Amino acid sequence: MGKKNVLVTFSPEPEWKEAMEKVLSEAANLSYLAEYQTEQERRKAIENADALLSFMVHNELKKEEFEYLREGILIQTLLAGVDAVPFSIIPKSVVLCCNAGAWAEPMAEHILCMMLALGKNLLKCHKKLAAGEFYRDEYNIWFLGKTAGFIGYGGISKATAKLLKALGMKIMAVNTSGKTDDNIDFIGSIKDMDKVLSESHVVIIAVPLTRHTKGLIGERELGLMKPDAILINPARGEIIQEKALFEHMKTHPDFKVGIDAWWIEPFTHGEFKVNYPFFDLDNFLGSPHNSNLVPEIYPLAAERAAENVKRFLEGKKPKNIVNPEDYMWD
């Protein structure tokens, strides 16, 4: 049997390209959509593809070009989150896989950084020192023996838990199955979320944004958390209800929050906007959705995506298959 055809729909950097070709060169013929100049050439390349390797496929294929896809074709995206994908234009026979966990290691460092900065009052003390005030009026958090709770326990959470264990922290988590092979202190399903929220000193949000998780953390859930807890969201902004979070932070000044993923971002909305003055609060720390942005991770993420394509081409079930119904917004 001849090699299968894999079409790369974005223009990779040389290191990314090398990583993908290292994985797939023996299993597939790789071609790059940017190399095809005419509409006819693009159509033929798409029709002949057994799998697509994409970054943001809806920005890389024209709407009408989705009609050229073979039935049962795999679309593998380099992105971990696919909530921005317009599933209505993707044929139902397509198998779409996200790249969950592929960016986990630098994100884990970023989460650790936010947790330490908030728990040690670094930003607050820095601002006071800059204003000429030698501020020593409150305690920092010693994380040894404290509990970190993960809402979602995939690649990002596992990489973060490894770092937090080194600090001597206990690990609790919930996921869809209520099971894990990791040696952690507690694992449960989403029905156990209240337990994790109430017992954790640090809570990390690490679930994808779907119709099931949109608004998952609201006034009730925030009220379950410890009054001096730290909440960190590197996932998607809309998982937390924005107004409820702001009101809770105003009434609980010892409750600290680190946000890397926002409700309104340029990537999905064309602008950055917050509807409440979070940056006026001393118990808040923000970063511009850059927790994964280190140069070394991109070829690694490309390699991990290519490995999943290889699984598919070899007749194995690919990992991280996306259920489009999870993204049918009300």
N, C-alpha and C positions, 0 to 999 in steps of 0.2 A: 504494500500500500504506500502511495506517495505521501510526501509531506503535506500537512494541512497549511492553510493560508491564514496568517494573522496580520490584520491591518491596524497599524498604529495611527490614530486619528488626530494626535497632537504632534507638535514639533519638539522632540526631546533635546535636552542639552547632551553634549557628547558623552558625559559620564552616565547619564540615564540610559542612553541608547546602548552603550557598551554593556550595562547591567542586564538589560532586557535580552539582548542578543546572546549573552553568555548563557542564559537560561534556556532560550528557545531555539537557538540556531540548529540544533540537531532534530528538533521535533517539528519545526515549522519553517515556512518561508515567510519572512517578515518584509512587509512593505509599508511605506509611509504615505499617508494621504496627501501630504503637502507636495509630493513628487508628481502628482497627477494634475495636469494643467486644465484640461478640458472637462466639460460636464460629462461627456461620454466616457472618458477615462476614469473619472471618479465613480461613475455608476458601475462600470465593469469591476473596479476594484472592490467596491462595497458588495456587489452581488457574488463575487468569488470568495469572499472572506468567510472562514469558519469561526473566527473570533475577532473581536475588536478589543484593542488596548487603548483606553481613553483616559483623559484627564477629566474634562467636563463635556461629555459626549453631546449634550444638547447645544453646546456652543461650537462644536466642531463639525457636526453634520447639519446640513440644511434640513428643514422640516420635511420636505418631500423625499429626502434621501433615506429616511427611515423605512420607507416603503420598499426599498431595494434589499433589505436585510433578509437573509435566509431564515427559514423557520427553524427555531431551536438554537440559533446562534448565541454565543456568549458575548456579552459586553462586560468587560472588566475595567472598572474605574480605579484610578490611583487614589481617589479620595476615600476617606473613611465614612464621611457623612454624605448621604444622597438626598437629603430633604429638599434641595433646590432643583432636583431633576423633575422636569414635567412629564410624569409617567403617562399622561394622556396621549402623547405623541409616539410612545414606544410600543411597538406591536406586542400583544400579549404572549406570543410564542417565544419572545426573547428571554434568555436567562441573564439577569443583571446581578453582578456581584460587586459589593463594595470592598474596600481595602482595610477593613477593620483591624486595628492594632498595628498597622504598618508604620505609624508615626509615633508609637507609644513612648519610646525611650526619652527623647528630648522633652516631650510633654510631661513625663513624670518628673523630670528635673524642674520644670517650670512650676508645676504644682507644689513641689517641695519648697521651692523658692518663695512662692506666695505664702505658703503656710508659715514658714519661718519669719518672713518679713512682717506678717500680721501678728503672729504670736509674740515676737520680740519687739513690737512697737517701733520698728525701724523708721518707717516713713514719718510717723507722728513725732518721734524724737528728733529726726533730722530737720523737720520744718521748724521746730521750736528752737533748736540750736542755731539755725540760720537766722532766726529772728532775735538772737541774743539771749535766749532763755535756756539755762542749764537744767533741763527737765528730768527729775528722778522721782516722780510722784506716784508711779504705779508699777506693779510687778509685771514681769514678762512671764510667758508660759514655759514651763519645763515639760517637754513632750515625752520624756521617759515615763512609761506606764500608762500614758493616755491612750484613748481609743480612736482609731480612724475608721469611719464608716463610708463604704462605697455604695452608691446607688448605681448599679450596673457593675459587672465584674468581668470585663473583657481584657483586651491587651493593655489598654491605658491603665486600668486599675491594677492589674497584676504587676506592671512595671513600677507603678507608684508604690504599691504595697511592699515591694522588695526594698525600696529605699526607706520607707517608714519603719519597717521591721528593724533596720539597722539602727534606728534611734531608740529602739526598745518599745515601740508602740504596739498595741493590740490591734488586730484587724477584724472588722466585721463587714459583711457585704450581702447584698441581695442581687439576684439575677433572674432570668426567666425560668431557668430549670430548678433553681434551689440547690444546685450541686456544683462542686468544683474539685479538681484534683489537687489544688493548692492546700498547703497546711496552714490554715488560718483559724482564727478563734471562733468565728461564726459565719455560716453561709445559710441564707434563706431565700425564699422567693419574694416577689413583690408584696405579697400579703404580710411579710415581716418587715416592711419598710419602717413602720412606726417604731418598732423596737430598735432598729439601727439608728434612726434619727434621734431618739430620746437618750440612747446610751453613749453616743459618740461625742467626743470633744472636737473632732474635725470631721466634716462631711464633704465628700467629693462627689460631684455629679458626673457620671460617665456613661449615660445611656444615649442612644441616638434620639433625635427629634422625630417622633412619629405621631400619628393621631392619638396614640395611647399615652404618650409621655408629654404632650403639649400641656403646659400648665400643671404639671405633676406636683410641683412644690408651691403651695399657696399659704394663706394665712394659718390654716389648721396645722399644716406640716411644720411651718416655721415655729409655731407655738409649742410644738413637741420638743424642739431642740433645746439644749442647755442655754441659759441666758448669756453665757460667755463662750459659746461655741464659735468655731470658724467654719464658714461655708465657702467652698471653692467650686466654680463652674467653668471648666475648660471645654464643655460639650456644645450646647446650643442655648442661646439666651432664653428662648421661649419655653424651655422646660421649667423655668422659674417664673412665677407671676410677678411682673415688674413692680406694680403698685404695692402689692403685699410685701415684697422684699424691702422696698424703701420705707414703708410705714413701720415695719418691724425693726429696721436698723435705727430709725429715729427714736423709738421708744425703748430700745435695748442697746445703749451705747457700748456695752461690753461685747456685743455680738459683732463679729468681724467677718467681712465678705471680700473675697477675691474673684473678680470677673475677668475672664479672657474671651468669652463668647457672648455677644451682645444681641439685644432684641432687634435693633436696626443697624445693619452693617452695609458698607459699600458693596461687598461681594454679592449680597442677595437683594439689597434694596437701592443701591446706587448712592447711598449716603450713610454717614454715621450720625446717630441721633439717640439721645436719652430723654425720656419724658419726665424724669424726676432728677433733682440736683444731687446725684450720688456723690459727685466730686467735692461737695461742700462738707461731707461727713468725714470725721477723723477715723472712723472704723471701716474705711473702704479703700481698696486697692484695685486698680484696673490695668489691663494690658490689651493691646490692639489685636487680639486673636492671632498672636504670633508665637504661641507656645511650641509649635512644631518647627519653627523657622530656624533651622541650622543647616548649613550647606550639605553636610554629610548625609542627612536623612533622605534626600531626594533620590539618589541612585538606589538606596536600600529599599525605599518604598516602591520604586519601579521594579526592582528585582522581586520583591514579594508579590506584587501584582502579576508579574510574568510567571512566577511559580504556580499561581492559581490557574492561569491560562493553560499551562502545561498539564496540570491535573485534568482539566477538562478535555484537552486534546487526546489524552491517554485513556479516556473513557471513564475516569474516576469522577465522583461527585465533587464539584468545586466547593470551596469554603465560602462562607459569608454571602449566601444567596439572599437577595432582597425580595421581600414580599410586597408587591406594589400596593396591595390593599392597606398596608400600614401607612401609606402616604396619600391616601385619598382623604383630603382634608374636608371637614364639614363646612 
